[in-house]
Amino acid sequence: MKTIVPKVLLFLVAFSSLLGQWERFSSPLGKLSLHEIGMLVFSFFIITTTSSFTVSKILKNRGVLAIFTWFSWLGFVTILQSKMSDNPILLSIGFAYLSRMVLYFIFGLMLLAYLQKTKSNLKKVSLFVFGWLVFQLLLGIGQYLFFPDTRLLSYLGWDDHLNRAMGTLLDPGFFGLLMSFGSLLSFEQYLLHHTQKNKHWWSLAFAGFVFGVALSFSRSSYLAFIVGFLIYAFLRRQRSILLAIPLLILSLVLIPKDGGGEGQKLLRSNSVEARIEVTEIHAQAFQGIDWLIGKGWYYEGALQVHRQALGKGSQSLPVSHAQAVDNSYLHVLFSAGLPGLAWFGGMLIALIWKLRYHPVNEALLGAVLTHSLFSTALFYPWVWLTVGTLFVAFFVGEQPRSQDKEK
């Protein structure tokens, strides 16, 4: 019975997370998602059924301690800024987002503990994540075909889009990033399989994901796709992989754009101008002691400055949005100060170094880091679920470096 329960819980997490933003609901703790409840139950089950020695060994890992130290810094500066500015809303909002991030990290650790006990499931992880991405692709294409005009969602607090694929995530930018993941994973499988029949199916999947990236009309996702494949081709020492990039450009040429609205114009400047304006407002308010301790984690949701940047005056911000500055690195700087950014950067460098002999994982990370220049992709739940799961599987089944070099 104990061997079935974790599998069922993981299936429920995967299934409910496919619902995207439609699985979210309000609670006394803020917005919660059904899959996050599943993650909590799974983590509790693994903790209670795994030996204390195994859990203790995982928690004593230097990388794990470094991340928990960073979490502690975020909590400290949020409490301090809340007291200094006499703003209890900052405390509640900051700790809500911090708690969610901690939950995802603990879930990753417990998934690691589970896979260490059941290494027979290790090879299934990448296929499981790939299957999840395929469903996201189908949901995105279905939404594009049958519900292309999503401007009505503006009444629910979401950005309005016209003729852009975004699936259940309600954000074409993040949808495009996930499709980039699928493109890289399907290309990897295409190279690994040798029979023509299998190659045919993997090439078909790759074409579908490239089409999904194109339909998002997300320039940050296009750039993430390109950087991901550049890294992948470099690490595999195969220039033929670079042919994936012209395929994306060809898809952009072939898909229809008539009547698509402003979002389909790749040379659009209104979104760029808005992001620059928001960043300038945050930068102007960031001074003095802020450089040392920041303004508190996700402070944007508790301050009027973001409303002013968006020109909304005293109106309430949409409750569905975190309203962080559209750059993960600036978000960390503004929220946690230079020490928090330096610590965060050090952890990213360590992760990049750790993955250097695994081309597809390094390429996935490169895609996320690139997208994060224009979004909060580094803190996006569905990015943590997909890429985070693949990284956990890598750390469990890490092979000798000499063998990795031969790939």
Rosetta blueprint (number, residue, H / E / L):
1 M L
2 K L
3 T L
4 I H
5 V H
6 P H
7 K H
8 V H
9 L H
10 L H
11 F H
12 L H
13 V H
14 A H
15 F H
16 S H
17 S H
18 L L
19 L L
20 G H
21 Q H
22 W H
23 E H
24 R E
25 F E
26 S E
27 S E
28 P L
29 L L
30 G E
31 K E
32 L E
33 S E
34 L H
35 H H
36 E H
37 I H
38 G H
39 M H
40 L H
41 V H
42 F H
43 S H
44 F H
45 F H
46 I H
47 I H
48 T H
49 T H
50 T L
51 S L
52 S H
53 F H
54 T H
55 V H
56 S H
57 K H
58 I H
59 L H
60 K L
61 N L
62 R H
63 G H
64 V H
65 L H
66 A H
67 I H
68 F H
69 T H
70 W H
71 F H
72 S H
73 W H
74 L H
75 G H
76 F H
77 V H
78 T H
79 I H
80 L H
81 Q H
82 S H
83 K H
84 M H
85 S L
86 D L
87 N L
88 P H
89 I H
90 L H
91 L H
92 S H
93 I H
94 G H
95 F H
96 A H
97 Y H
98 L H
99 S H
100 R H
101 M H
102 V H
103 L H
104 Y H
105 F H
106 I H
107 F H
108 G H
109 L H
110 M H
111 L H
112 L H
113 A H
114 Y H
115 L H
116 Q H
117 K H
118 T L
119 K H
120 S H
121 N H
122 L H
123 K H
124 K H
125 V H
126 S H
127 L H
128 F H
129 V H
130 F H
131 G H
132 W H
133 L H
134 V H
135 F H
136 Q H
137 L H
138 L H
139 L H
140 G H
141 I H
142 G H
143 Q H
144 Y H
145 L H
146 F H
147 F L
148 P L
149 D E
150 T L
151 R H
152 L H
153 L H
154 S H
155 Y H
156 L H
157 G L
158 W L
159 D L
160 D L
161 H L
162 L E
163 N L
164 R L
165 A L
166 M L
167 G H
168 T H
169 L H
170 L L
171 D L
172 P H
173 G H
174 F H
175 F H
176 G H
177 L H
178 L H
179 M H
180 S H
181 F H
182 G H
183 S H
184 L H
185 L H
186 S H
187 F H
188 E H
189 Q H
190 Y H
191 L H
192 L H
193 H L
194 H L
195 T L
196 Q H
197 K H
198 N H
199 K H
200 H H
201 W H
202 W H
203 S H
204 L H
205 A H
206 F H
207 A H
208 G H
209 F H
210 V H
211 F H
212 G H
213 V H
214 A H
215 L H
216 S H
217 F L
218 S L
219 R H
220 S H
221 S H
222 Y H
223 L H
224 A H
225 F H
226 I H
227 V H
228 G H
229 F H
230 L H
231 I H
232 Y H
233 A H
234 F H
235 L H
236 R H
237 R L
238 Q L
239 R H
240 S H
241 I H
242 L H
243 L H
244 A H
245 I H
246 P H
247 L H
248 L H
249 I H
250 L H
251 S H
252 L H
253 V H
254 L H
255 I L
256 P L
257 K L
258 D L
259 G L
260 G L
261 G L
262 E H
263 G H
264 Q H
265 K L
266 L L
267 L L
268 R L
269 S L
270 N H
271 S H
272 V H
273 E H
274 A H
275 R H
276 I H
277 E H
278 V H
279 T H
280 E H
281 I H
282 H H
283 A H
284 Q H
285 A L
286 F L
287 Q L
288 G L
289 I L
290 D H
291 W H
292 L H
293 I H
294 G L
295 K L
296 G L
297 W L
298 Y L
299 Y H
300 E H
301 G H
302 A H
303 L L
304 Q L
305 V H
306 H H
307 R H
308 Q H
309 A H
310 L L
311 G L
312 K L
313 G L
314 S L
315 Q L
316 S L
317 L L
318 P L
319 V L
320 S L
321 H L
322 A L
323 Q L
324 A L
325 V L
326 D L
327 N L
328 S H
329 Y H
330 L H
331 H H
332 V H
333 L H
334 F H
335 S H
336 A H
337 G H
338 L H
339 P H
340 G H
341 L H
342 A H
343 W H
344 F H
345 G H
346 G H
347 M H
348 L H
349 I H
350 A H
351 L H
352 I H
353 W H
354 K H
355 L L
356 R L
357 Y L
358 H L
359 P H
360 V H
361 N H
362 E H
363 A H
364 L H
365 L H
366 G H
367 A H
368 V H
369 L H
370 T H
371 H H
372 S L
373 L L
374 F L
375 S L
376 T L
377 A H
378 L H
379 F H
380 Y L
381 P H
382 W H
383 V H
384 W H
385 L H
386 T H
387 V H
388 G H
389 T H
390 L H
391 F H
392 V H
393 A H
394 F H
395 F H
396 V H
397 G L
398 E L
399 Q L
400 P L
401 R H
402 S H
403 Q H
404 D H
405 K H
406 E L
407 K L
